[in-house]
């Protein structure tokens, strides 16, 4: 029995497809959470609050915030990848596009259904994007960069950032509610499953059953280890590596 090797170019093509499909789905899932009106993911609360205050669309706000956060990479010496730069624009564009297509949702049952769809699609998007290995999103790079520069744990840095983001967004008028809690509890297990499912080239995420902790502050890991996107030693494509609990990141 022979094994036919998959050409490297085929892997690159698949990774690029995963990257942009994942980013598009992430934006779409965020839009579904907005339409559900039951609470957004942490950064979504901030984006919505700023959109309420500025009159800009939430997608445009997401792009502006992403670009601003990316500038903060300079003093903490983080290096963006293709996925990082693409993330800044693609998620916001997909979000506004989805909001233009999906009407307002009325009735609690319908809103719960849309919330559920948004969380599940977000899990799929997270698995696609991280498994493509083109670099973390700007917000995640800020987190890992501060971790490296301050010596504080990923969990502490992430918690402080997300608490500040949620509090600021809520004060500005962003939606914080049951959906925020549902997202925090569900996204870790979903991302764990889809990271394994979408691993490129038959190579699973290191650690076998590793989970990406893509939850809000204080949510537990879905498994004993976590996956984190980190730069490759040779400065090439970023890779997903196994770390201790609490050290994984979002596609945002």
C-alpha positions in Angstrom: 0.0 0.0 0.0 1.5 3.4 -1.0 0.9 6.8 0.4 0.7 9.7 -2.0 2.2 12.9 -0.6 0.1 16.0 -0.8 2.0 18.8 -2.7 3.0 21.7 -0.6 1.2 24.1 -2.9 -2.1 22.3 -2.2 -1.5 22.8 1.6 -0.9 26.5 1.0 -4.0 26.9 -1.1 -6.1 25.1 1.5 -4.6 27.3 4.2 -5.4 30.5 2.3 -9.0 29.3 1.7 -9.4 28.4 5.4 -8.0 31.8 6.4 -10.4 33.9 4.4 -13.4 31.6 4.9 -12.7 31.6 8.6 -12.4 35.4 8.7 -15.6 35.9 6.7 -17.5 33.4 9.0 -16.1 35.2 12.1 -17.5 38.5 10.9 -20.8 36.8 10.0 -21.1 35.1 13.4 -20.5 38.4 15.2 -23.3 40.0 13.1 -25.6 37.2 14.2 -24.8 37.9 17.8 -25.7 41.5 17.2 -29.0 40.6 15.6 -29.8 38.2 18.5 -29.5 41.1 20.9 -28.8 38.9 23.9 -25.2 39.9 24.5 -22.0 40.0 22.4 -18.5 38.6 22.8 -16.2 41.0 24.8 -14.7 43.0 21.9 -18.1 43.0 20.2 -19.5 44.9 23.2 -16.8 47.6 22.7 -17.4 47.8 19.0 -21.1 48.2 19.4 -20.7 50.8 22.1 -18.3 52.8 19.9 -20.7 52.5 16.9 -23.5 53.8 19.0 -21.4 56.9 20.0 -19.8 57.6 16.6 -22.6 56.8 14.2 -20.2 54.5 12.3 -21.2 51.0 11.4 -20.1 48.3 13.8 -18.0 46.7 11.0 -16.1 50.0 10.3 -15.6 50.4 14.1 -14.1 46.9 14.2 -11.7 47.8 11.4 -10.6 51.0 13.1 -10.2 49.4 16.5 -8.2 46.5 14.9 -5.9 48.9 13.1 -5.4 50.9 16.3 -4.6 47.8 18.3 -2.2 46.7 15.6 -0.3 50.0 16.1 0.2 49.0 19.7 2.2 46.0 18.5 5.1 48.4 17.7 6.3 49.1 21.2 5.8 45.5 22.3 7.7 44.2 19.3 5.1 41.9 17.8 5.3 41.0 14.1 2.1 40.7 12.1 1.4 37.9 9.6 -0.9 37.7 6.6 -3.7 36.6 8.9 -3.2 39.5 11.2 -3.5 42.2 8.5 -6.3 40.4 6.8 -8.2 40.1 10.1 -8.3 43.9 10.5 -10.3 44.3 7.3 -12.0 41.1 6.5 -14.0 40.6 9.8 -15.4 44.1 9.7 -16.4 43.9 6.1 -18.1 40.5 6.6 -19.9 41.8 9.6 -21.4 44.8 7.9 -22.3 42.7 4.9 -24.1 40.1 7.0 -25.9 42.9 9.0 -27.1 44.3 5.6 -28.6 40.9 4.6 -30.0 39.6 7.9 -33.0 41.5 9.2 -33.8 42.3 12.8 -34.9 39.3 14.8 -38.1 39.5 16.9 -39.3 37.0 19.6 -37.3 35.3 22.2 -37.3 31.9 20.6 -36.0 33.4 17.3 -33.3 35.4 19.1 -32.1 32.4 21.0 -31.9 30.4 17.7 -29.9 33.2 16.1 -27.6 33.5 19.2 -27.0 29.7 19.0 -26.2 29.9 15.3 -23.8 32.8 15.9 -21.9 31.0 18.6 -21.6 27.7 16.6 -20.5 29.6 13.5 -17.9 31.5 15.6 -16.5 28.2 16.7 -16.2 26.9 13.1 -14.6 30.2 12.1 -12.1 30.0 15.0 -11.1 26.5 14.0 -10.6 27.5 10.4 -8.7 30.7 11.1 -6.3 29.4 13.7 -5.6 26.1 12.0 -4.6 28.0 8.8 -1.5 29.2 10.7 -1.1 32.7 9.2 -0.8 34.6 12.5 -3.0 35.9 15.3 -5.5 38.7 15.1 -4.4 42.1 16.3 -6.2 41.8 19.6 -4.6 38.5 20.4 -1.1 39.7 19.4 -1.6 42.5 21.9 -2.4 40.0 24.6 0.6 37.7 23.9 2.9 40.7 23.4 2.0 42.1 26.8 2.5 38.7 28.3 6.0 38.5 26.9 6.9 42.0 27.9 5.5 42.1 31.4 6.1 38.5 32.4 2.4 38.2 33.6 0.4 35.1 32.8 -1.7 34.9 29.6 -4.7 34.3 31.7 -4.1 37.5 33.8 -3.3 39.7 30.8 -6.3 38.4 28.9 -8.6 38.9 31.8 -7.5 42.4 32.4 -7.8 43.3 28.7 -11.3 41.8 28.3 -12.6 43.2 31.6 -11.5 46.7 30.5 -12.9 46.1 27.0 -16.3 44.9 28.2 -16.7 47.6 30.9 -15.8 50.3 28.4 -18.1 48.9 25.7 -21.0 48.5 28.2 -20.6 52.1 29.4 -20.7 53.3 25.8 -23.9 51.4 25.2 -22.8 47.9 24.0 -24.9 44.9 24.7 -23.8 42.7 27.6 -26.1 39.9 28.6 -26.8 36.2 28.7 -25.4 35.7 25.2 -22.0 37.0 26.5 -22.0 34.2 29.1 -23.2 31.6 26.6 -20.4 32.6 24.3 -17.8 32.4 27.0 -18.8 28.9 28.1 -19.4 27.4 24.7 -16.7 28.8 22.4 -13.8 26.8 24.0 -15.2 23.3 23.4 -16.4 24.3 20.0 -13.0 25.7 19.0 -11.3 22.6 20.4 -13.4 20.4 18.1 -13.0 22.5 15.0 -9.2 23.1 15.4 -8.7 19.3 15.2 -11.3 19.0 12.3 -9.6 21.7 10.2 -6.0 20.8 10.9 -4.1 21.1 7.6 -2.0 18.3 6.0 -3.3 15.7 8.4 -1.3 17.1 11.2 -3.4 17.7 14.3 -2.9 20.7 16.6 0.0 19.7 18.8 -1.2 18.2 22.0 -3.8 16.0 20.4 -6.8 17.0 22.3 -5.7 20.6 22.7 -8.3 23.3 23.0 -8.1 26.9 22.1 -9.2 29.0 25.0 -11.1 31.5 23.0 -13.6 32.3 25.8 -14.1 35.4 27.8 -12.3 36.3 31.0 -12.5 33.5 33.6 -13.9 30.8 31.4 -12.3 27.4 31.8 -10.3 25.5 29.1 -12.2 22.9 27.2 -9.4 20.4 27.8 -6.2 19.9 29.7 -4.0 21.8 27.2 -4.5 24.9 25.0 -3.4 25.9 21.5 -1.8 29.2 20.8 -0.7 30.8 17.6 3.0 31.7 17.8 5.6 32.8 15.4 7.7 30.1 13.8 11.4 30.1 14.9 12.6 30.8 11.4 10.4 33.8 11.0 8.2 32.0 8.5 4.6 31.0 8.8 3.2 31.0 12.3 2.4 27.7 13.9 -0.1 26.4 16.4 1.7 25.1 19.5 0.5 23.4 22.7 0.7 25.4 25.9 -0.5 25.1 29.4 -4.1 25.9 30.3 -5.2 29.5 29.7 -2.6 30.3 27.0 -4.6 30.2 23.8 -6.1 32.9 21.7 -8.9 34.1 19.6 -8.8 34.7 15.9 -9.5 38.3 16.8 
